Amino acid sequence: MARRGIGAAVGATVLLAVTNRVLYKLALVPMKGYPFFLAQVTTFGYVAVYFSILFLRYRAGIVTKEMLLLPKVYFVVIGVLEALGVAAGMSAGAMLPGPAIPILSQSFLVWQIIFSMLFLKKSYSLNQLCGCFLVISGVTVAITSGSDEGRFLSNVEFIWPMLMVASSAFQAGASILKEFIFIDGERRLKGKRPDIFVVNSFGSAFQALFVFLLLPFLSNLRGIRFGDLPAYLNDGASCFLNTSDDQVACDGAPFLPLLFITANMIFNISMLNLVKMSSALVASLTSTLAVPISIYVLSLPLPHIPHGSRLSPSFVLGVSFCYSD
């Protein structure tokens, strides 16, 4: 029965992961001039939504006082790691070609295995370690593959792909720490694992706090001077609500951005639920399964994106290595 429940959760998470990636691309059609605004709406908006749900679950007796009293230091570390992951990822993403970013991000799986072995004392079979090697091979093949302009990283300094890999390490550390919270919480709560909204709410709150502290740095990475940030956010809000003077450029808002935000929230809840039921590695592998499907879907003509894209054979080869484990 437990395996059947995990199988159903895996299937639902794959579907939600594909939907999330596709809707993110569609949301950026009206918000193409304001991706940083959309990122801040999701970061800070989720805190309010998650805590509202947490309050309702507490009132319903699903969340207990003991769950709310779990040590907050772990959530602080999660917030720091995820904020650093955002900062490192945005720094590297600004300097890397688009196709290389999702491939380099697959080092997330490798970091998860390393951290779970070090901190959760887990062991892995030879097949699983071979799968890890295939991910590394896929990353290498994909980023050195040819394209019309030459190799993906031919004109990129070595520090930027390494910084993207470091971003994956920060995020992988946060995911392993969330798994540890469930395991440690089960011990503290005498056999009952913490509610996922306890972990989601406090983790998101501290992430938002540290992202706020890094806001001058993050906005500068997006080419927005800190002094210009209020005007940028105001223009972003106008486009998001489709009250801008240039309504043609913001066509699709607010429906598409709100659809993405809703799907992304449900996907995050599904992912954390899978971590609670199984492990952080299972959850990330499940999300990884959705990437090649998403790449294929996004290469097709879609509403608001009528022109599909052609995938080069070398890029497909690298992707197939990355997701064959």
Residue pairs with C-beta under 8 A, 6 or more apart in sequence:
2 277
5 277
6 274
6 277
6 278
6 282
9 270
9 273
9 274
9 277
9 278
10 274
10 282
10 286
12 270
13 267
13 270
13 271
13 274
13 283
13 286
13 287
13 290
14 286
14 287
14 289
14 290
14 293
15 290
16 263
16 266
16 267
16 270
17 267
17 286
17 287
17 289
17 290
17 291
17 294
18 290
18 293
18 294
18 297
19 263
19 267
20 260
20 263
20 264
20 267
21 290
21 291
21 294
21 298
22 294
22 297
22 298
22 302
23 256
23 259
23 260
23 263
23 264
24 260
24 264
25 298
25 302
25 305
26 252
26 256
26 259
26 260
26 302
26 303
26 304
26 305
27 38
27 256
27 257
27 259
27 260
27 261
28 35
28 38
29 251
29 252
29 256
29 304
29 305
30 239
30 242
30 249
30 250
30 251
30 252
30 253
30 256
30 257
30 304
31 37
31 38
31 236
31 239
31 240
31 250
31 253
31 257
32 249
33 236
33 239
33 249
34 232
34 235
34 236
34 239
34 240
35 222
36 218
36 219
36 222
36 224
36 232
36 236
37 232
37 233
37 236
37 237
37 239
37 240
38 236
38 240
38 257
38 260
40 211
40 233
41 240
41 257
41 261
42 261
42 264
43 204
43 207
43 208
43 211
44 208
44 212
45 261
46 204
46 208
46 265
46 268
47 201
47 204
47 205
47 208
49 265
50 197
50 200
50 201
50 204
51 201
51 205
53 197
53 201
54 63
54 195
54 197
54 198
54 200
54 201
57 63
57 195
57 197
58 64
58 68
62 195
63 195
63 197
63 198
64 189
66 188
66 189
67 185
67 189
67 194
67 195
67 198
68 198
70 181
70 185
70 188
70 194
70 198
72 202
74 177
74 180
74 181
74 184
75 181
75 199
75 202
75 203
75 205
75 206
76 206
77 174
77 177
78 174
78 177
78 178
78 203
78 206
78 207
79 203
79 205
79 206
79 207
79 208
79 209
79 210
80 206
80 210
81 170
81 171
81 173
81 174
81 177
82 170
82 171
82 174
82 203
82 207
82 210
83 207
83 210
83 211
83 213
83 214
84 167
84 170
84 210
85 167
85 168
85 170
85 171
85 174
86 167
86 211
86 214
86 218
87 214
87 217
87 218
87 221
88 163
88 164
88 166
88 167
88 170
89 164
89 167
89 171
90 218
90 221
90 222
91 160
91 163
91 221
92 101
92 104
92 160
92 161
92 163
92 164
92 167
93 101
93 164
94 221
94 222
95 156
95 157
95 160
96 104
96 153
96 156
96 160
96 161
96 164
97 152
97 153
97 156
99 142
99 147
99 152
99 315
100 142
100 143
100 152
100 153
100 161
100 164
101 164
102 291
102 295
103 138
103 139
103 142
103 143
103 318
103 319
103 322
104 139
104 143
104 161
104 164
104 165
104 168
105 164
105 167
105 168
106 135
106 138
106 139
106 168
106 288
106 322
106 323
107 135
107 136
107 139
107 165
107 168
107 169
108 168
108 171
108 172
108 284
109 132
109 135
109 172
109 281
109 284
109 285
109 288
109 325
110 132
110 135
110 136
111 168
111 169
111 172
111 173
112 172
112 175
112 176
112 280
112 281
112 284
113 124
113 128
113 129
113 132
113 281
115 172
115 173
115 176
116 122
116 176
116 179
116 279
116 280
116 281
117 123
117 124
119 176
119 180
120 176
120 179
120 180
120 183
122 279
124 132
128 325
130 325
131 324
131 325
132 325
134 321
134 322
134 324
134 325
135 321
135 322
135 325
137 321
138 318
138 319
138 320
138 321
138 322
138 323
138 324
139 318
139 322
140 318
141 314
141 317
141 318
141 321
142 152
142 314
142 315
142 317
142 318
142 319
142 321
142 322
143 151
143 152
143 153
143 161
143 318
144 151
144 152
144 153
145 151
145 152
145 312
145 314
145 315
145 317
145 318
146 312
146 314
147 312
147 314
147 315
153 161
172 284
174 203
175 275
175 280
175 283
175 284
176 280
178 199
178 203
178 272
178 275
178 280
179 275
179 279
179 280
181 194
181 199
182 193
182 194
182 199
182 275
182 276
185 193
185 194
186 192
186 193
186 194
193 276
196 269
196 272
196 273
196 276
199 272
200 268
200 269
200 272
211 218
215 226
215 229
216 226
219 225
219 226
219 229
219 232
220 226
224 232
235 244
238 244
238 250
239 246
239 249
239 250
239 253
240 250
240 253
240 254
240 257
241 253
241 254
242 250
242 251
242 253
242 254
244 250
251 304
252 304
256 304
271 283
271 286
271 287
272 283
274 282
274 283
274 286
275 282
275 283
285 325
288 322
288 323
289 323
291 319
291 322
291 323
292 319
292 320
292 323
295 311
295 319
298 309
299 308
299 309
299 310
299 311
300 308
301 307
301 308
302 308
